[in-house]
Amino acid sequence: MRASAHACRLCGAALEQVFADLGTMPLANSFLEPEALERPEPAYPLIARLCGRCFLVQVDEVVPAEAIFSDYVYFSSYASSWVEHTRVYAEAMRSRLALGRGSKVVEVASNDGCLLRHFVAAGVPVLGVEPAANVAEAAIAAGVPTEVAFFGRKTAARLLSEGHAADLMVANNVLAHVPDLNDFAAGFKVLLRPSGIATFEFPHLLRLIEEAQFDTIYHEHYSYLSLQTAERLLRSQGLQVFDVERLPTHGGSLRLFVGHSEARRSESAALAALRATEAAAGLGDLRGYAGFQHRIDAIRTAFLRFLEDARDRGARVAAYGAAAKGNTLLNYCGIRADADRIGYVVDRNPRKQGRYLPGSRLPVLPPEHLFETRPDYVVVLPWNLADEITRDLRGMAAWGGRLVAAIPGVRVWDPVGA
């Protein structure tokens, strides 16, 4: 059952604390076709609230998930560093669980099959569950069996009846996208075999707070989780977290290893250590979340000052990566299509090229356009991929172009030696 407006979607408590108010924005992945530029865009309040009982940070469900995820522009395979991340994970889990032809791997929110392809290549049976039909089509075309469905208790029961009980279930970067967390977690309890393992990856709320990663807040990210809150969620559905890894992905993520509570697995030292780290950071106390709004306002001021200074010096500025987080940044800063501030954005995803960013309405062009126009600065919007993008843009050194990131503070660097 989904929580009512301004009630915690995990525990149902009244939400009385505002963590961050980002104003009114369009949906971060609602890219515009050229003909839509003449029409006003739908926009919705973007307020992240904090539950004082379970400490889940969450935004209001102003748009149903079905309206966001049924047709989607994000394809995992366009980030080469993420492809490598999934390959390493698949190899490690095949070894750890001795997965083979008699096993079953189920990935929830499997996107274009980027991860499951590695298991398919190794002869391990798989099933993807992906709500976006257009993205699922790409997975199926790549040889990854995929169900087009939203995941929860009902879908899990159907898949179980169809013979898809899982030895390994994978949920990468999907917990944030789930309006009904309890129903979602319940599905893992249903579909996971008694001896099976599930892994959950999600951006770590502690890192979001420490580095003021406010641009990861947008409407389709309903929830922002710490270890303590994720454990509370999973425990409530009969699941036990027994190990954790800290990952560099998405600005700092956690990978939880989860089994049935009845299995009573031994808990790792890493898990105990992270619990202690979160407690020391105050994540079990309202004071640990205080002051976030002031910090993000300071980031906005510094970034706008950089752009104004660049304009005053006659420098040309473009952006790289038509990422959802970039749209939050640009819209919170009030950036609009303006050659004197930021002229355009480039992206490797051909499904985004030829469209316009929501809100700012910057045109999305192929990366080659950078090398044709030679801007003085390129703002890296997906700053979590800065190393990968720096390598891709090392040719900018030929004309002295430099790269810029706005979070956690304005940083300018050369596209070589970074």
C-alpha beads as a LAMMPS data file, in Angstrom:
LAMMPS data file: protein, C-alpha beads

418 atoms
417 bonds

1 atom types
1 bond types

-500.0 500.0 xlo xhi
-500.0 500.0 ylo yhi
-500.0 500.0 zlo zhi

Masses

1 110.0

Atoms # bond

1 1 1 0.000 0.000 0.000
2 1 1 1.448 3.354 -1.031
3 1 1 1.796 6.068 1.574
4 1 1 -0.459 9.115 1.394
5 1 1 0.874 12.543 0.435
6 1 1 3.604 13.724 2.826
7 1 1 3.719 10.370 4.604
8 1 1 6.827 8.195 4.543
9 1 1 6.665 5.604 1.788
10 1 1 8.541 3.142 3.997
11 1 1 7.104 3.454 7.502
12 1 1 4.067 5.701 7.007
13 1 1 5.143 8.415 9.465
14 1 1 4.245 12.037 8.759
15 1 1 6.986 13.896 6.871
16 1 1 7.681 17.090 8.786
17 1 1 11.292 17.777 7.739
18 1 1 12.340 19.279 4.386
19 1 1 15.784 18.043 3.346
20 1 1 16.044 20.062 0.101
21 1 1 13.630 22.247 -1.858
22 1 1 14.678 22.504 -5.509
23 1 1 11.645 24.432 -6.674
24 1 1 9.548 23.431 -9.672
25 1 1 11.068 21.380 -12.490
26 1 1 10.096 19.237 -15.481
27 1 1 10.802 15.519 -15.335
28 1 1 14.552 15.011 -15.688
29 1 1 14.333 12.485 -18.527
30 1 1 11.482 14.100 -20.483
31 1 1 13.581 15.177 -23.449
32 1 1 11.815 17.420 -25.942
33 1 1 11.282 16.819 -29.632
34 1 1 11.797 19.935 -31.786
35 1 1 8.064 20.399 -32.344
36 1 1 7.487 20.502 -28.572
37 1 1 9.538 23.669 -28.132
38 1 1 6.494 25.774 -28.942
39 1 1 4.489 24.291 -26.075
40 1 1 4.848 24.822 -22.320
41 1 1 6.380 21.935 -20.404
42 1 1 4.687 20.241 -17.475
43 1 1 6.620 20.992 -14.289
44 1 1 6.225 19.729 -10.758
45 1 1 7.487 20.623 -7.273
46 1 1 10.752 18.868 -6.434
47 1 1 11.052 18.660 -2.665
48 1 1 13.068 16.026 -0.825
49 1 1 11.648 15.288 2.611
50 1 1 13.183 13.440 5.556
51 1 1 11.338 10.907 7.663
52 1 1 12.120 11.535 11.313
53 1 1 11.322 7.921 12.227
54 1 1 13.187 5.743 9.688
55 1 1 15.356 8.490 8.101
56 1 1 14.369 7.736 4.533
57 1 1 14.924 10.783 2.321
58 1 1 12.227 10.884 -0.344
59 1 1 10.483 13.056 -2.897
60 1 1 6.751 13.264 -3.386
61 1 1 5.236 10.950 -5.970
62 1 1 3.934 13.763 -8.155
63 1 1 3.964 11.616 -11.304
64 1 1 3.094 7.886 -11.395
65 1 1 5.991 5.569 -12.175
66 1 1 4.080 4.247 -15.189
67 1 1 4.280 7.703 -16.767
68 1 1 8.059 7.885 -16.272
69 1 1 9.398 4.402 -16.967
70 1 1 7.166 2.951 -19.678
71 1 1 9.270 4.653 -22.369
72 1 1 12.768 5.539 -21.230
73 1 1 15.832 7.254 -22.696
74 1 1 18.513 5.828 -20.415
75 1 1 20.411 2.845 -21.863
76 1 1 23.122 1.314 -19.637
77 1 1 25.363 0.194 -22.472
78 1 1 26.336 3.747 -23.486
79 1 1 28.554 4.122 -20.387
80 1 1 31.654 2.000 -21.001
81 1 1 32.703 2.175 -17.345
82 1 1 29.320 0.746 -16.326
83 1 1 29.645 -2.067 -18.864
84 1 1 32.966 -2.986 -17.267
85 1 1 31.405 -2.739 -13.805
86 1 1 28.744 -5.266 -14.778
87 1 1 31.308 -7.617 -16.332
88 1 1 33.396 -7.704 -13.174
89 1 1 30.280 -8.269 -11.067
90 1 1 29.047 -11.129 -13.255
91 1 1 32.403 -12.906 -13.077
92 1 1 32.596 -12.489 -9.309
93 1 1 29.081 -13.795 -8.695
94 1 1 29.508 -16.765 -11.029
95 1 1 32.528 -17.755 -8.980
96 1 1 31.055 -16.940 -5.558
97 1 1 27.799 -18.857 -6.161
98 1 1 29.113 -21.492 -8.597
99 1 1 26.463 -20.479 -11.112
100 1 1 26.053 -22.688 -14.159
101 1 1 23.549 -24.101 -16.625
102 1 1 21.283 -25.335 -13.840
103 1 1 21.100 -21.916 -12.169
104 1 1 18.850 -18.908 -12.732
105 1 1 19.782 -15.237 -12.517
106 1 1 16.960 -12.693 -12.434
107 1 1 17.707 -8.990 -12.737
108 1 1 15.068 -6.458 -11.799
109 1 1 15.194 -3.234 -13.823
110 1 1 17.485 -4.993 -16.274
111 1 1 17.497 -2.088 -18.752
112 1 1 19.047 -3.089 -22.099
113 1 1 20.507 -6.331 -20.744
114 1 1 23.940 -4.802 -20.173
115 1 1 24.611 -6.970 -17.103
116 1 1 22.730 -10.128 -18.022
117 1 1 24.578 -10.443 -21.332
118 1 1 27.662 -11.528 -19.382
119 1 1 25.761 -14.401 -17.790
120 1 1 24.200 -15.361 -21.134
121 1 1 27.678 -15.526 -22.690
122 1 1 28.730 -17.899 -19.891
123 1 1 25.747 -20.195 -20.461
124 1 1 23.886 -19.226 -17.267
125 1 1 20.076 -18.977 -17.729
126 1 1 18.733 -15.482 -17.057
127 1 1 15.580 -13.415 -17.002
128 1 1 15.365 -9.663 -17.073
129 1 1 12.408 -7.734 -15.676
130 1 1 12.182 -4.258 -17.201
131 1 1 9.170 -1.892 -17.254
132 1 1 10.337 0.246 -20.196
133 1 1 9.226 -1.581 -23.331
134 1 1 11.572 0.315 -25.650
135 1 1 14.597 -0.549 -23.504
136 1 1 13.484 -4.168 -23.063
137 1 1 13.321 -4.514 -26.842
138 1 1 17.039 -3.726 -27.041
139 1 1 17.770 -6.433 -24.452
140 1 1 15.670 -9.021 -26.257
141 1 1 17.390 -8.158 -29.545
142 1 1 20.717 -8.816 -27.801
143 1 1 19.592 -12.289 -26.735
144 1 1 18.539 -11.509 -23.160
145 1 1 15.082 -12.939 -22.265
146 1 1 13.153 -10.031 -20.738
147 1 1 9.713 -9.578 -19.186
148 1 1 8.156 -6.137 -19.646
149 1 1 6.709 -5.524 -16.191
150 1 1 6.977 -3.525 -12.995
151 1 1 8.324 -5.708 -10.219
152 1 1 6.609 -6.414 -6.925
153 1 1 4.903 -9.180 -4.998
154 1 1 2.339 -9.901 -7.745
155 1 1 4.873 -10.067 -10.582
156 1 1 7.176 -12.226 -8.460
157 1 1 4.389 -14.713 -7.738
158 1 1 3.621 -14.999 -11.448
159 1 1 7.269 -15.521 -12.363
160 1 1 7.627 -18.131 -9.615
161 1 1 4.657 -20.053 -11.013
162 1 1 6.314 -19.938 -14.440
163 1 1 9.491 -21.594 -13.126
164 1 1 11.775 -18.588 -12.592
165 1 1 12.832 -19.155 -8.968
166 1 1 16.208 -17.427 -8.691
167 1 1 19.584 -18.424 -7.285
168 1 1 20.746 -14.845 -7.773
169 1 1 18.592 -11.733 -7.972
170 1 1 20.125 -8.421 -8.984
171 1 1 18.723 -4.951 -8.353
172 1 1 21.132 -2.261 -9.521
173 1 1 20.127 1.384 -9.131
174 1 1 16.425 0.603 -8.953
175 1 1 15.507 1.034 -5.276
176 1 1 15.509 4.789 -5.769
177 1 1 12.978 4.463 -8.578
178 1 1 10.356 2.489 -6.643
179 1 1 7.277 4.277 -5.253
180 1 1 6.132 1.278 -3.164
181 1 1 9.293 0.047 -1.470
182 1 1 7.591 -2.549 0.694
183 1 1 5.835 -4.264 -2.216
184 1 1 9.051 -4.214 -4.239
185 1 1 11.120 -5.841 -1.479
186 1 1 8.365 -8.394 -0.895
187 1 1 8.839 -9.602 -4.460
188 1 1 12.399 -10.689 -3.646
189 1 1 11.153 -12.698 -0.705
190 1 1 8.790 -14.532 -3.083
191 1 1 11.112 -15.220 -6.026
192 1 1 14.454 -15.893 -4.306
193 1 1 15.212 -19.571 -3.663
194 1 1 15.760 -20.524 0.014
195 1 1 19.532 -20.681 -0.475
196 1 1 19.634 -17.821 -2.977
197 1 1 21.302 -14.430 -2.722
198 1 1 20.099 -11.034 -3.853
199 1 1 22.327 -8.011 -4.349
200 1 1 21.121 -4.435 -4.235
201 1 1 23.198 -1.512 -5.470
202 1 1 22.165 2.064 -4.810
203 1 1 23.820 5.461 -4.325
204 1 1 24.729 5.910 -0.673
205 1 1 22.858 8.713 1.068
206 1 1 25.912 9.407 3.213
207 1 1 27.945 10.285 0.121
208 1 1 25.101 12.433 -1.219
209 1 1 25.172 14.433 2.003
210 1 1 28.961 14.612 2.338
211 1 1 29.493 15.844 -1.232
212 1 1 26.251 17.834 -1.625
213 1 1 25.219 15.692 -4.601
214 1 1 21.876 17.452 -4.914
215 1 1 21.743 16.905 -8.658
216 1 1 20.976 13.226 -8.033
217 1 1 17.599 14.392 -6.703
218 1 1 14.885 14.287 -9.338
219 1 1 11.288 13.116 -9.623
220 1 1 12.038 9.573 -10.776
221 1 1 14.381 9.073 -7.821
222 1 1 11.670 8.635 -5.229
223 1 1 14.007 7.525 -2.406
224 1 1 17.583 8.115 -1.158
225 1 1 18.861 5.375 1.095
226 1 1 21.385 4.766 3.825
227 1 1 22.415 1.318 4.983
228 1 1 20.288 1.629 8.112
229 1 1 17.155 2.488 6.135
230 1 1 17.742 -0.226 3.531
231 1 1 18.220 -2.777 6.310
232 1 1 14.959 -1.700 7.905
233 1 1 13.137 -2.122 4.590
234 1 1 14.558 -5.565 3.846
235 1 1 14.186 -6.830 7.399
236 1 1 10.496 -5.928 7.338
237 1 1 10.033 -8.329 4.404
238 1 1 11.916 -11.266 5.926
239 1 1 15.269 -10.544 4.271
240 1 1 18.677 -10.201 5.941
241 1 1 21.609 -8.049 4.865
242 1 1 24.748 -10.053 5.670
243 1 1 27.511 -8.271 3.749
244 1 1 28.203 -4.944 2.047
245 1 1 30.685 -3.479 -0.406
246 1 1 31.367 0.202 -0.951
247 1 1 31.565 1.093 -4.636
248 1 1 32.771 4.192 -6.515
249 1 1 29.846 4.107 -8.975
250 1 1 27.347 6.970 -9.155
251 1 1 29.394 9.125 -6.829
252 1 1 29.599 6.441 -4.139
253 1 1 27.285 3.443 -3.887
254 1 1 26.614 0.450 -1.684
255 1 1 26.199 -3.152 -2.765
256 1 1 24.217 -5.137 -0.219
257 1 1 24.294 -8.928 -0.112
258 1 1 20.951 -10.243 1.051
259 1 1 19.428 -13.627 1.873
260 1 1 16.317 -14.968 3.575
261 1 1 16.201 -14.139 7.277
262 1 1 15.563 -17.798 8.021
263 1 1 19.010 -18.672 6.630
264 1 1 20.656 -16.729 9.477
265 1 1 23.882 -16.014 7.589
266 1 1 26.918 -14.715 9.447
267 1 1 27.329 -10.958 9.114
268 1 1 30.582 -9.541 7.761
269 1 1 32.955 -7.171 9.511
270 1 1 32.402 -4.719 6.650
271 1 1 28.720 -4.541 7.539
272 1 1 29.419 -3.785 11.193
273 1 1 31.975 -1.150 10.188
274 1 1 29.561 0.656 7.881
275 1 1 26.836 0.673 10.518
276 1 1 29.327 2.361 12.837
277 1 1 30.316 4.880 10.134
278 1 1 26.711 5.893 9.535
279 1 1 26.075 6.225 13.258
280 1 1 29.155 8.435 13.658
281 1 1 27.942 10.615 10.754
282 1 1 24.642 11.178 12.545
283 1 1 22.391 9.388 10.077
284 1 1 20.280 8.155 12.979
285 1 1 19.657 11.717 14.147
286 1 1 17.964 14.709 12.491
287 1 1 21.101 16.772 13.035
288 1 1 22.996 14.604 10.541
289 1 1 20.808 15.990 7.751
290 1 1 20.766 19.653 8.726
291 1 1 22.144 22.454 6.573
292 1 1 21.944 20.673 3.214
293 1 1 19.888 23.451 1.574
294 1 1 22.490 26.103 2.412
295 1 1 25.247 24.003 0.889
296 1 1 23.465 23.450 -2.412
297 1 1 22.560 27.125 -2.652
298 1 1 26.264 27.915 -2.308
299 1 1 27.062 25.494 -5.150
300 1 1 24.509 27.216 -7.380
301 1 1 26.012 30.619 -6.615
302 1 1 29.555 29.445 -7.376
303 1 1 28.599 27.754 -10.643
304 1 1 26.671 30.777 -11.913
305 1 1 29.604 32.987 -10.974
306 1 1 31.909 30.765 -13.039
307 1 1 29.583 30.957 -16.068
308 1 1 29.239 34.724 -15.751
309 1 1 33.002 35.132 -15.528
310 1 1 33.476 32.918 -18.612
311 1 1 30.934 34.997 -20.506
312 1 1 32.616 38.257 -19.460
313 1 1 35.912 36.923 -20.826
314 1 1 34.286 35.886 -24.094
315 1 1 34.836 32.180 -23.424
316 1 1 32.513 29.663 -25.070
317 1 1 30.970 26.977 -22.870
318 1 1 29.317 23.681 -23.857
319 1 1 28.306 20.634 -21.807
320 1 1 28.880 16.892 -22.027
321 1 1 26.357 14.227 -21.058
322 1 1 22.595 14.722 -21.321
323 1 1 22.164 13.078 -17.933
324 1 1 19.186 13.426 -15.604
325 1 1 21.470 14.790 -12.888
326 1 1 22.620 17.461 -15.294
327 1 1 19.045 18.559 -15.849
328 1 1 18.546 19.012 -12.112
329 1 1 21.699 21.153 -11.944
330 1 1 20.855 23.280 -14.967
331 1 1 17.260 23.860 -13.954
332 1 1 18.083 24.644 -10.342
333 1 1 20.589 27.196 -11.621
334 1 1 18.008 28.662 -13.993
335 1 1 20.105 27.933 -17.096
336 1 1 18.240 28.319 -20.374
337 1 1 19.396 27.811 -23.971
338 1 1 21.864 30.653 -24.268
339 1 1 25.024 30.693 -26.369
340 1 1 26.536 33.214 -23.937
341 1 1 26.247 30.793 -20.994
342 1 1 26.050 27.200 -22.249
343 1 1 25.503 26.757 -25.956
344 1 1 24.617 23.066 -26.226
345 1 1 25.161 19.620 -24.734
346 1 1 26.576 16.529 -26.449
347 1 1 25.758 12.905 -25.695
348 1 1 26.752 9.501 -27.085
349 1 1 23.187 8.160 -26.952
350 1 1 21.614 8.590 -30.412
351 1 1 18.141 8.417 -28.821
352 1 1 18.865 11.731 -27.117
353 1 1 20.535 13.442 -30.053
354 1 1 18.283 15.810 -31.967
355 1 1 16.169 16.432 -28.880
356 1 1 16.342 19.192 -26.279
357 1 1 16.950 19.076 -22.543
358 1 1 13.829 19.543 -20.423
359 1 1 13.602 22.980 -18.867
360 1 1 16.869 24.463 -20.110
361 1 1 16.068 23.435 -23.706
362 1 1 19.702 23.058 -24.658
363 1 1 20.029 21.127 -27.936
364 1 1 21.518 17.622 -27.649
365 1 1 24.140 16.988 -30.332
366 1 1 26.641 14.206 -31.127
367 1 1 30.036 14.406 -29.353
368 1 1 31.743 15.212 -32.658
369 1 1 30.191 18.689 -32.465
370 1 1 32.625 19.595 -29.686
371 1 1 35.575 19.034 -31.979
372 1 1 33.939 21.064 -34.749
373 1 1 33.158 24.105 -32.557
374 1 1 36.064 23.880 -30.071
375 1 1 34.552 25.466 -26.956
376 1 1 36.834 26.861 -24.270
377 1 1 35.077 24.923 -21.496
378 1 1 32.988 21.765 -21.380
379 1 1 30.839 21.247 -18.287
380 1 1 30.795 17.544 -17.386
381 1 1 27.216 17.041 -16.225
382 1 1 27.563 13.332 -15.248
383 1 1 30.497 14.138 -12.937
384 1 1 30.468 10.541 -11.687
385 1 1 31.867 9.552 -15.106
386 1 1 34.506 12.294 -15.147
387 1 1 37.455 9.933 -15.626
388 1 1 35.812 8.153 -18.558
389 1 1 34.733 11.440 -20.158
390 1 1 38.180 12.969 -19.646
391 1 1 39.695 10.094 -21.633
392 1 1 37.047 10.493 -24.355
393 1 1 37.770 14.230 -24.646
394 1 1 41.557 14.195 -24.431
395 1 1 41.607 15.613 -27.978
396 1 1 40.407 18.949 -26.524
397 1 1 44.002 19.560 -25.498
398 1 1 44.700 20.450 -29.155
399 1 1 42.916 23.786 -28.747
400 1 1 43.418 24.327 -25.001
401 1 1 39.870 23.410 -24.018
402 1 1 39.249 22.609 -20.359
403 1 1 36.710 20.553 -18.422
404 1 1 34.501 21.750 -15.586
405 1 1 32.392 20.127 -12.868
406 1 1 30.042 21.979 -10.524
407 1 1 29.621 19.427 -7.720
408 1 1 30.670 19.310 -4.917
409 1 1 32.256 22.604 -5.951
410 1 1 33.452 24.228 -9.155
411 1 1 36.505 22.345 -10.433
412 1 1 38.357 23.056 -13.694
413 1 1 40.898 20.649 -15.167
414 1 1 42.763 19.854 -18.365
415 1 1 41.655 16.878 -20.483
416 1 1 45.054 15.228 -20.144
417 1 1 46.710 13.812 -17.066
418 1 1 43.474 13.801 -15.056

Bonds

1 1 1 2
2 1 2 3
3 1 3 4
4 1 4 5
5 1 5 6
6 1 6 7
7 1 7 8
8 1 8 9
9 1 9 10
10 1 10 11
11 1 11 12
12 1 12 13
13 1 13 14
14 1 14 15
15 1 15 16
16 1 16 17
17 1 17 18
18 1 18 19
19 1 19 20
20 1 20 21
21 1 21 22
22 1 22 23
23 1 23 24
24 1 24 25
25 1 25 26
26 1 26 27
27 1 27 28
28 1 28 29
29 1 29 30
30 1 30 31
31 1 31 32
32 1 32 33
33 1 33 34
34 1 34 35
35 1 35 36
36 1 36 37
37 1 37 38
38 1 38 39
39 1 39 40
40 1 40 41
41 1 41 42
42 1 42 43
43 1 43 44
44 1 44 45
45 1 45 46
46 1 46 47
47 1 47 48
48 1 48 49
49 1 49 50
50 1 50 51
51 1 51 52
52 1 52 53
53 1 53 54
54 1 54 55
55 1 55 56
56 1 56 57
57 1 57 58
58 1 58 59
59 1 59 60
60 1 60 61
61 1 61 62
62 1 62 63
63 1 63 64
64 1 64 65
65 1 65 66
66 1 66 67
67 1 67 68
68 1 68 69
69 1 69 70
70 1 70 71
71 1 71 72
72 1 72 73
73 1 73 74
74 1 74 75
75 1 75 76
76 1 76 77
77 1 77 78
78 1 78 79
79 1 79 80
80 1 80 81
81 1 81 82
82 1 82 83
83 1 83 84
84 1 84 85
85 1 85 86
86 1 86 87
87 1 87 88
88 1 88 89
89 1 89 90
90 1 90 91
91 1 91 92
92 1 92 93
93 1 93 94
94 1 94 95
95 1 95 96
96 1 96 97
97 1 97 98
98 1 98 99
99 1 99 100
100 1 100 101
101 1 101 102
102 1 102 103
103 1 103 104
104 1 104 105
105 1 105 106
106 1 106 107
107 1 107 108
108 1 108 109
109 1 109 110
110 1 110 111
111 1 111 112
112 1 112 113
113 1 113 114
114 1 114 115
115 1 115 116
116 1 116 117
117 1 117 118
118 1 118 119
119 1 119 120
120 1 120 121
121 1 121 122
122 1 122 123
123 1 123 124
124 1 124 125
125 1 125 126
126 1 126 127
127 1 127 128
128 1 128 129
129 1 129 130
130 1 130 131
131 1 131 132
132 1 132 133
133 1 133 134
134 1 134 135
135 1 135 136
136 1 136 137
137 1 137 138
138 1 138 139
139 1 139 140
140 1 140 141
141 1 141 142
142 1 142 143
143 1 143 144
144 1 144 145
145 1 145 146
146 1 146 147
147 1 147 148
148 1 148 149
149 1 149 150
150 1 150 151
151 1 151 152
152 1 152 153
153 1 153 154
154 1 154 155
155 1 155 156
156 1 156 157
157 1 157 158
158 1 158 159
159 1 159 160
160 1 160 161
161 1 161 162
162 1 162 163
163 1 163 164
164 1 164 165
165 1 165 166
166 1 166 167
167 1 167 168
168 1 168 169
169 1 169 170
170 1 170 171
171 1 171 172
172 1 172 173
173 1 173 174
174 1 174 175
175 1 175 176
176 1 176 177
177 1 177 178
178 1 178 179
179 1 179 180
180 1 180 181
181 1 181 182
182 1 182 183
183 1 183 184
184 1 184 185
185 1 185 186
186 1 186 187
187 1 187 188
188 1 188 189
189 1 189 190
190 1 190 191
191 1 191 192
192 1 192 193
193 1 193 194
194 1 194 195
195 1 195 196
196 1 196 197
197 1 197 198
198 1 198 199
199 1 199 200
200 1 200 201
201 1 201 202
202 1 202 203
203 1 203 204
204 1 204 205
205 1 205 206
206 1 206 207
207 1 207 208
208 1 208 209
209 1 209 210
210 1 210 211
211 1 211 212
212 1 212 213
213 1 213 214
214 1 214 215
215 1 215 216
216 1 216 217
217 1 217 218
218 1 218 219
219 1 219 220
220 1 220 221
221 1 221 222
222 1 222 223
223 1 223 224
224 1 224 225
225 1 225 226
226 1 226 227
227 1 227 228
228 1 228 229
229 1 229 230
230 1 230 231
231 1 231 232
232 1 232 233
233 1 233 234
234 1 234 235
235 1 235 236
236 1 236 237
237 1 237 238
238 1 238 239
239 1 239 240
240 1 240 241
241 1 241 242
242 1 242 243
243 1 243 244
244 1 244 245
245 1 245 246
246 1 246 247
247 1 247 248
248 1 248 249
249 1 249 250
250 1 250 251
251 1 251 252
252 1 252 253
253 1 253 254
254 1 254 255
255 1 255 256
256 1 256 257
257 1 257 258
258 1 258 259
259 1 259 260
260 1 260 261
261 1 261 262
262 1 262 263
263 1 263 264
264 1 264 265
265 1 265 266
266 1 266 267
267 1 267 268
268 1 268 269
269 1 269 270
270 1 270 271
271 1 271 272
272 1 272 273
273 1 273 274
274 1 274 275
275 1 275 276
276 1 276 277
277 1 277 278
278 1 278 279
279 1 279 280
280 1 280 281
281 1 281 282
282 1 282 283
283 1 283 284
284 1 284 285
285 1 285 286
286 1 286 287
287 1 287 288
288 1 288 289
289 1 289 290
290 1 290 291
291 1 291 292
292 1 292 293
293 1 293 294
294 1 294 295
295 1 295 296
296 1 296 297
297 1 297 298
298 1 298 299
299 1 299 300
300 1 300 301
301 1 301 302
302 1 302 303
303 1 303 304
304 1 304 305
305 1 305 306
306 1 306 307
307 1 307 308
308 1 308 309
309 1 309 310
310 1 310 311
311 1 311 312
312 1 312 313
313 1 313 314
314 1 314 315
315 1 315 316
316 1 316 317
317 1 317 318
318 1 318 319
319 1 319 320
320 1 320 321
321 1 321 322
322 1 322 323
323 1 323 324
324 1 324 325
325 1 325 326
326 1 326 327
327 1 327 328
328 1 328 329
329 1 329 330
330 1 330 331
331 1 331 332
332 1 332 333
333 1 333 334
334 1 334 335
335 1 335 336
336 1 336 337
337 1 337 338
338 1 338 339
339 1 339 340
340 1 340 341
341 1 341 342
342 1 342 343
343 1 343 344
344 1 344 345
345 1 345 346
346 1 346 347
347 1 347 348
348 1 348 349
349 1 349 350
350 1 350 351
351 1 351 352
352 1 352 353
353 1 353 354
354 1 354 355
355 1 355 356
356 1 356 357
357 1 357 358
358 1 358 359
359 1 359 360
360 1 360 361
361 1 361 362
362 1 362 363
363 1 363 364
364 1 364 365
365 1 365 366
366 1 366 367
367 1 367 368
368 1 368 369
369 1 369 370
370 1 370 371
371 1 371 372
372 1 372 373
373 1 373 374
374 1 374 375
375 1 375 376
376 1 376 377
377 1 377 378
378 1 378 379
379 1 379 380
380 1 380 381
381 1 381 382
382 1 382 383
383 1 383 384
384 1 384 385
385 1 385 386
386 1 386 387
387 1 387 388
388 1 388 389
389 1 389 390
390 1 390 391
391 1 391 392
392 1 392 393
393 1 393 394
394 1 394 395
395 1 395 396
396 1 396 397
397 1 397 398
398 1 398 399
399 1 399 400
400 1 400 401
401 1 401 402
402 1 402 403
403 1 403 404
404 1 404 405
405 1 405 406
406 1 406 407
407 1 407 408
408 1 408 409
409 1 409 410
410 1 410 411
411 1 411 412
412 1 412 413
413 1 413 414
414 1 414 415
415 1 415 416
416 1 416 417
417 1 417 418
